[in-house]
Amino acid sequence: MLILLATLGYVVGYFLDYSCIDGLWASPDRYEHLCYSDIPALFGYRGFDEGLIPYLQTPPGGQPLEYPVVTGVFMWLSTLLATLVSGIAGSVPIVAFFNVNVIALLVFLLVAVVATALTVRHRPWDAALVAAAPTMILGATINWDLIPIALMALAILAWARSKPGWAGVALGLAIAAKFYPVLLLGAFAILALRSGRWRPVVILAGSTAATWLVINVPFALANRDGWWYFYAFNADRGIDFGSVWYAASVLGLPAVPADALNLVATGTFLALFLAVTVLALATRRRPRLAQIAFLVIAAFVLSGKVYSPQYVLWLVPLAAMARPRWRDFLIWQAGEVVYFVAIWWHLAGYDVDDAKALGTGLYAVATFVHVAATVYFAAMVIRDMIHPTHDPVRGDGIAADADDPGGGPFDGAPDALTLAGVSRPNPEPRRTVRS
């Protein structure tokens, strides 16, 4: 049922994009109709239409591919398949490329949904939040983010089954597809600090690093500049759409100097990460892994130099496990839908004189709406951490005395360190007798 629900939502999202497909993503229609996608845009801009191999070849007058290796290889393989499909069916190459990617990315969405459903055994229906999320329906095919999302969900599932080595393999693949999943290691480290369960975390980290190196080293040796471009591109990136820094500058607030942006953005994230760490050590009961993971990734999203509309998808599976309540989930999603509409309608008139588009002031307000919605959901997660009786997972009447049913090695572990400097017992998870 969850697979059918996710597929149905995905198909609805595809048909919402049909006006763009029919018009070959012409501007400004692609913005006015809310159906922009990076997939067809990069088909020509990065040389895939010419059969170039990413990282090893760069289109004349163009730039290297600004994506990590797993995503780049996926794009290249999609090009080969799209060329075959286009030749047989006689379809427009860019449309064939888009459709091949859409079909392939559906597999990753279904993996994310199923992995989320299996992480907490007695709560599979929490994954319906992932399958039917409004932002998933609207934004799943903007970019290739479903790849790292699915791989990170598999990593969390493997950890929940107390298989840190396999969790590291999945996490290493996720980091090789989009770098943000590396932050999940921070969430594991926070809970290892409180529980003292460092051995499985060390295994996880080692397996993650080994997997990432195996995938990346061959490309780095083959063409270091082409491989490194993704990391240099993000390091040199300035203030961009969706960030609080951009919205503040648009509203006339003091702007962060360009040469200080990396320091300010990184410093803000580290301050938020420290706050999450302190909170995790100060709560009466140790927080669940999904709660800490959501807060860490949310801190990164809110403090970043850019916020693309699909970035919300990074948080959806974590939100479904951190606080599986439809009311709060939909309040957060509503704020994100406001931003989704605002960014495209704003871009419809960006650098275009007398265009009918959303003004910069209203766009900046929409940015803060999305920030406020994310902060609201984070606040509800924090409330659950401070008052575990509000936690839907711990207080569901089925595993009310469980510690962290999706926490793997952390589940039921006694505390080794708290801010009080003493150990605090965490209840052993209740074991259900199966007939």
C-alpha positions as CSV (number, residue, x, y, z in Angstrom):
1,M,0.0,0.0,0.0
2,L,2.8,2.4,0.8
3,I,4.5,1.6,-2.6
4,L,1.2,2.3,-4.4
5,L,0.7,5.5,-2.5
6,A,4.2,6.7,-3.2
7,T,3.8,5.8,-6.9
8,L,0.5,7.5,-7.2
9,G,1.9,10.7,-5.7
10,Y,4.9,10.6,-8.0
11,V,2.7,10.1,-11.1
12,V,0.6,13.1,-10.0
13,G,3.8,15.2,-9.7
14,Y,4.9,14.0,-13.2
15,F,1.6,15.2,-14.8
16,L,1.9,18.5,-13.0
17,D,5.1,18.9,-14.9
18,Y,3.6,18.0,-18.3
19,S,3.2,21.6,-19.5
20,C,7.0,21.9,-19.2
21,I,7.6,18.7,-21.0
22,D,5.3,19.7,-23.8
23,G,6.9,23.1,-24.1
24,L,10.5,21.7,-23.7
25,W,11.0,23.7,-20.5
26,A,10.8,27.1,-22.2
27,S,11.3,30.2,-20.0
28,P,9.3,31.8,-18.3
29,D,6.6,29.1,-18.6
30,R,8.7,26.6,-16.6
31,Y,8.6,29.0,-13.7
32,E,5.1,30.3,-14.1
33,H,3.7,26.7,-14.3
34,L,5.9,25.6,-11.3
35,C,7.5,22.8,-13.3
36,Y,11.2,23.7,-13.6
37,S,13.7,20.9,-13.4
38,D,17.5,20.8,-13.4
39,I,17.4,17.4,-15.2
40,P,16.7,18.8,-18.7
41,A,18.6,21.9,-18.1
42,L,21.9,20.1,-17.4
43,F,21.4,17.7,-20.3
44,G,22.8,20.3,-22.7
45,Y,24.7,22.5,-20.4
46,R,27.0,19.8,-19.1
47,G,27.6,18.0,-22.4
48,F,25.4,14.9,-21.9
49,D,23.7,15.6,-25.2
50,E,27.1,15.2,-26.8
51,G,27.9,12.0,-25.0
52,L,30.6,13.4,-22.8
53,I,31.8,11.5,-19.8
54,P,31.4,13.6,-16.6
55,Y,34.6,14.5,-14.7
56,L,36.7,13.3,-17.5
57,Q,35.4,15.5,-20.3
58,T,34.0,19.1,-20.2
59,P,31.9,20.7,-23.0
60,P,33.7,23.4,-25.0
61,G,33.0,26.7,-23.3
62,G,31.2,25.0,-20.5
63,Q,32.0,23.9,-17.0
64,P,32.7,20.6,-15.3
65,L,29.8,18.8,-13.6
66,E,29.0,20.3,-10.2
67,Y,27.7,17.0,-8.7
68,P,29.5,14.2,-6.7
69,V,30.5,11.0,-8.4
70,V,27.5,8.7,-7.8
71,T,25.1,11.3,-9.1
72,G,27.3,12.1,-12.1
73,V,27.6,8.4,-13.1
74,F,23.8,8.0,-12.7
75,M,23.3,11.0,-15.0
76,W,25.7,9.5,-17.6
77,L,24.1,6.1,-17.5
78,S,20.7,7.8,-17.9
79,T,22.1,9.5,-21.0
80,L,23.1,6.2,-22.6
81,L,19.7,4.7,-22.0
82,A,17.9,7.8,-23.1
83,T,19.9,7.8,-26.4
84,L,18.8,4.2,-27.0
85,V,15.2,5.1,-26.2
86,S,15.2,8.2,-28.3
87,G,16.7,6.2,-31.3
88,I,14.0,3.5,-31.0
89,A,11.0,5.6,-30.3
90,G,12.0,8.7,-32.2
91,S,11.4,11.0,-29.2
92,V,13.1,14.3,-28.6
93,P,16.4,13.5,-26.8
94,I,15.9,16.0,-23.9
95,V,12.4,14.5,-23.2
96,A,13.8,11.0,-23.4
97,F,16.5,11.9,-20.9
98,F,14.0,13.5,-18.5
99,N,11.6,10.5,-18.7
100,V,14.4,8.0,-18.2
101,N,15.6,9.9,-15.1
102,V,12.0,10.2,-13.8
103,I,11.4,6.4,-14.1
104,A,14.8,5.6,-12.5
105,L,14.3,8.1,-9.7
106,L,11.0,6.5,-8.8
107,V,13.0,3.4,-7.7
108,F,14.9,5.5,-5.2
109,L,11.7,7.1,-3.9
110,L,10.3,3.6,-3.3
111,V,13.5,2.5,-1.6
112,A,13.3,5.5,0.7
113,V,9.7,4.8,1.6
114,V,10.2,1.1,2.2
115,A,13.4,1.7,4.3
116,T,11.5,4.3,6.4
117,A,8.7,1.8,6.9
118,L,11.0,-0.9,8.1
119,T,13.2,1.1,10.4
120,V,10.7,1.1,13.3
121,R,9.1,-2.3,13.0
122,H,5.8,-1.6,14.7
123,R,5.2,1.8,12.9
124,P,5.4,1.1,9.2
125,W,2.6,3.6,8.4
126,D,4.8,6.5,9.4
127,A,6.4,6.1,6.0
128,A,3.1,7.4,4.5
129,L,4.3,10.8,5.5
130,V,7.2,10.3,3.0
131,A,5.0,8.8,0.3
132,A,2.3,11.5,0.4
133,A,4.4,14.5,1.4
134,P,3.2,17.5,-0.7
135,T,6.8,18.6,-1.3
136,M,7.6,15.1,-2.5
137,I,4.8,15.3,-5.0
138,L,5.9,18.7,-6.2
139,G,9.6,18.5,-6.1
140,A,10.8,14.9,-6.5
141,T,12.0,15.5,-10.1
142,I,13.6,18.9,-9.7
143,N,17.0,17.3,-9.2
144,W,18.6,13.9,-8.4
145,D,18.2,14.3,-4.6
146,L,16.2,11.1,-4.3
147,I,19.4,9.1,-4.8
148,P,21.1,10.3,-1.5
149,I,17.8,10.4,0.3
150,A,17.2,6.7,-0.5
151,L,20.8,5.7,0.4
152,M,20.6,7.6,3.7
153,A,17.3,5.9,4.5
154,L,19.0,2.5,3.9
155,A,21.9,3.5,6.2
156,I,19.5,4.3,9.0
157,L,17.6,1.0,8.4
158,A,20.9,-1.0,8.6
159,W,21.8,0.9,11.8
160,A,18.4,0.1,13.3
161,R,19.2,-3.6,12.6
162,S,22.5,-3.2,14.4
163,K,24.6,-3.6,11.2
164,P,26.9,-0.6,11.4
165,G,29.2,-1.9,8.7
166,W,26.5,-2.1,6.1
167,A,25.1,1.2,7.4
168,G,28.5,2.7,6.6
169,V,28.4,1.3,3.1
170,A,25.0,2.9,2.4
171,L,26.1,6.2,4.0
172,G,29.3,6.3,2.0
173,L,27.3,5.9,-1.2
174,A,25.0,8.6,0.0
175,I,27.9,11.0,0.6
176,A,29.3,10.2,-2.8
177,A,25.9,11.2,-4.3
178,K,25.3,14.4,-2.3
179,F,27.7,15.6,0.4
180,Y,25.1,16.6,3.1
181,P,24.6,13.0,4.4
182,V,28.1,13.3,6.0
183,L,26.3,15.3,8.7
184,L,24.6,12.2,9.8
185,L,27.9,11.1,11.3
186,G,27.6,14.1,13.7
187,A,24.2,12.8,14.9
188,F,25.8,9.3,15.6
189,A,28.7,11.0,17.4
190,I,26.3,13.0,19.7
191,L,24.5,9.8,20.8
192,A,27.7,7.9,21.2
193,L,28.9,10.6,23.5
194,R,25.9,10.2,25.7
195,S,25.6,6.4,25.5
196,G,29.3,5.4,25.4
197,R,28.5,3.1,22.4
198,W,31.5,4.2,20.4
199,R,32.5,0.9,18.9
200,P,29.6,0.6,16.4
201,V,30.0,4.3,15.5
202,V,33.7,3.8,14.7
203,I,32.8,0.8,12.5
204,L,30.2,3.0,10.8
205,A,32.6,5.8,10.2
206,G,35.3,3.5,9.0
207,S,33.0,1.7,6.6
208,T,31.6,5.1,5.4
209,A,35.1,6.4,4.7
210,A,36.2,3.3,2.9
211,T,33.2,3.2,0.7
212,W,33.5,6.9,-0.2
213,L,37.2,6.5,-1.1
214,V,36.7,3.4,-3.2
215,I,34.2,5.3,-5.3
216,N,36.0,8.6,-5.5
217,V,39.7,7.8,-5.8
218,P,39.5,6.4,-9.4
219,F,37.9,9.6,-10.6
220,A,40.3,11.8,-8.6
221,L,43.2,10.0,-10.1
222,A,41.8,10.1,-13.6
223,N,41.1,13.9,-13.6
224,R,41.6,15.7,-10.3
225,D,40.3,19.1,-11.6
226,G,37.1,17.6,-12.9
227,W,36.5,15.6,-9.8
228,W,37.3,18.4,-7.4
229,Y,35.1,21.0,-9.2
230,F,32.0,20.0,-7.1
231,Y,33.8,20.8,-3.8
232,A,35.4,24.0,-5.1
233,F,32.1,25.2,-6.6
234,N,30.3,24.9,-3.2
235,A,33.2,26.4,-1.3
236,D,33.3,29.5,-3.5
237,R,29.5,29.8,-3.8
238,G,28.1,33.2,-2.7
239,I,24.8,34.2,-1.2
240,D,22.1,32.5,-3.2
241,F,18.3,32.1,-3.4
242,G,16.5,30.6,-0.4
243,S,19.0,31.4,2.3
244,V,18.3,33.6,5.2
245,W,21.3,35.6,4.2
246,Y,19.9,36.4,0.8
247,A,16.4,37.2,2.2
248,A,17.9,39.5,4.8
249,S,19.9,41.4,2.1
250,V,16.8,41.7,-0.1
251,L,14.8,43.3,2.8
252,G,17.6,45.8,3.4
253,L,19.0,44.3,6.5
254,P,22.8,44.4,7.0
255,A,24.4,42.0,4.4
256,V,27.1,39.5,5.2
257,P,30.3,40.5,3.4
258,A,31.2,38.1,0.6
259,D,34.6,37.3,2.0
260,A,33.0,36.5,5.4
261,L,30.1,34.4,4.2
262,N,31.7,31.0,4.6
263,L,32.9,31.9,8.1
264,V,29.5,33.2,9.1
265,A,27.5,30.3,7.6
266,T,29.8,27.7,8.9
267,G,30.0,29.4,12.3
268,T,26.2,29.5,12.5
269,F,25.9,25.8,11.7
270,L,28.5,24.9,14.3
271,A,26.7,27.0,16.9
272,L,23.5,25.2,16.2
273,F,25.2,21.8,16.2
274,L,26.7,22.6,19.6
275,A,23.2,23.6,20.8
276,V,21.8,20.3,19.6
277,T,24.7,18.5,21.4
278,V,24.1,20.3,24.7
279,L,20.4,19.5,24.4
280,A,21.0,15.9,23.7
281,L,23.2,15.6,26.9
282,A,20.8,17.6,29.0
283,T,17.5,15.9,28.4
284,R,16.1,13.5,31.1
285,R,16.1,10.6,28.6
286,R,18.5,10.2,25.7
287,P,16.9,11.4,22.5
288,R,16.2,9.1,19.6
289,L,18.5,8.9,16.6
290,A,15.9,10.2,14.2
291,Q,15.3,13.3,16.4
292,I,19.0,14.2,16.5
293,A,19.4,13.5,12.8
294,F,16.5,15.8,11.9
295,L,17.8,18.6,14.0
296,V,21.4,18.4,12.7
297,I,20.3,18.3,9.0
298,A,17.7,21.1,9.6
299,A,20.5,23.2,11.2
300,F,22.6,22.8,8.1
301,V,19.7,23.6,5.8
302,L,18.7,26.8,7.7
303,S,22.2,28.1,8.0
304,G,23.4,27.3,4.4
305,K,24.4,29.8,1.7
306,V,21.6,28.5,-0.6
307,Y,18.3,26.7,-0.2
308,S,17.1,25.0,-3.4
309,P,13.4,24.0,-3.4
310,Q,14.2,20.3,-3.3
311,Y,16.4,20.6,-0.2
312,V,13.2,20.1,1.9
313,L,13.2,16.5,0.7
314,W,16.3,15.8,2.6
315,L,14.3,16.3,5.8
316,V,11.1,14.4,4.9
317,P,12.1,10.8,5.9
318,L,13.9,12.1,9.0
319,A,10.8,14.1,10.0
320,A,8.6,11.1,9.4
321,M,10.7,9.2,12.0
322,A,11.4,12.1,14.3
323,R,7.8,13.2,14.9
324,P,5.3,11.1,12.9
325,R,2.2,13.3,13.4
326,W,0.3,14.5,10.4
327,R,-0.8,17.8,12.0
328,D,2.7,19.1,12.6
329,F,4.1,17.5,9.4
330,L,1.5,19.3,7.3
331,I,2.0,22.6,9.0
332,W,5.7,22.4,8.1
333,Q,4.9,21.2,4.6
334,A,2.5,24.1,4.0
335,G,5.2,26.6,4.8
336,E,7.5,24.8,2.3
337,V,4.8,24.8,-0.4
338,V,4.6,28.6,0.1
339,Y,8.3,28.8,-0.6
340,F,8.1,26.4,-3.6
341,V,5.5,28.6,-5.3
342,A,7.3,31.8,-4.4
343,I,10.8,30.9,-5.8
344,W,9.4,29.9,-9.2
345,W,7.1,32.9,-9.5
346,H,10.0,35.1,-8.4
347,L,12.4,33.6,-11.0
348,A,9.8,34.1,-13.7
349,G,10.7,37.8,-13.6
350,Y,14.3,37.7,-12.4
351,D,16.3,40.1,-14.5
352,V,13.3,40.6,-16.8
353,D,11.9,44.1,-17.1
354,D,8.2,44.6,-16.6
355,A,7.6,40.9,-16.1
356,K,4.6,39.6,-14.2
357,A,6.3,37.9,-11.3
358,L,6.6,37.9,-7.5
359,G,8.6,40.8,-6.2
360,T,11.7,40.5,-4.2
361,G,10.1,41.7,-1.0
362,L,7.4,39.0,-1.1
363,Y,9.9,36.4,-2.1
364,A,12.0,37.3,0.9
365,V,8.9,37.0,3.2
366,A,8.2,33.6,1.7
367,T,11.8,32.5,2.5
368,F,11.2,33.4,6.2
369,V,7.9,31.5,6.0
370,H,9.8,28.4,5.1
371,V,12.3,29.0,7.8
372,A,9.6,29.6,10.4
373,A,7.8,26.4,9.3
374,T,11.0,24.3,9.7
375,V,11.8,25.9,13.1
376,Y,8.2,25.1,14.2
377,F,8.7,21.4,13.4
378,A,12.1,21.4,15.0
379,A,10.6,23.0,18.1
380,M,8.0,20.1,18.3
381,V,10.8,17.6,18.0
382,I,12.7,19.4,20.8
383,R,9.6,19.3,23.0
384,D,9.4,15.6,22.5
385,M,13.0,15.3,23.6
386,I,12.4,17.3,26.7
387,H,9.1,15.7,27.5
388,P,9.2,12.1,26.1
389,T,5.5,11.6,27.0
390,H,4.7,13.7,23.9
391,D,6.9,11.6,21.6
392,P,4.6,9.7,19.3
393,V,7.0,6.8,19.0
394,R,7.8,6.3,22.7
395,G,4.2,7.0,23.8
396,D,2.2,5.1,21.2
397,G,1.0,2.4,23.6
398,I,2.8,-0.3,21.8
399,A,6.4,0.5,22.7
400,A,5.7,3.0,25.5
401,D,8.6,1.7,27.6
402,A,11.0,1.5,24.6
403,D,14.1,3.6,24.5
404,D,14.7,4.0,20.7
405,P,13.1,1.3,18.6
406,G,15.0,2.6,15.5
407,G,18.2,3.3,17.3
408,G,20.0,0.0,16.8
409,P,23.1,-0.2,19.1
410,F,21.8,2.9,21.0
411,D,18.5,1.2,21.9
412,G,18.4,0.5,25.6
413,A,22.0,1.5,26.3
414,P,22.6,3.1,29.7
415,D,23.9,6.7,29.7
416,A,27.6,7.1,30.0
417,L,27.7,10.9,30.0
418,T,25.2,13.7,30.7
419,L,25.6,17.3,31.6
420,A,25.0,16.3,35.2
421,G,28.1,14.1,35.0
422,V,26.4,10.9,36.1
423,S,24.9,8.0,34.3
424,R,21.1,7.9,33.9
425,P,19.3,4.7,33.2
426,N,17.4,4.3,29.9
427,P,14.8,1.6,29.9
428,E,15.4,-1.6,28.0
429,P,13.1,-1.9,25.0
430,R,10.1,-4.1,25.6
431,R,10.5,-7.3,23.6
432,T,7.4,-8.6,22.0
433,V,6.8,-12.3,22.0
434,R,6.0,-13.5,18.5
435,S,3.9,-16.5,17.9
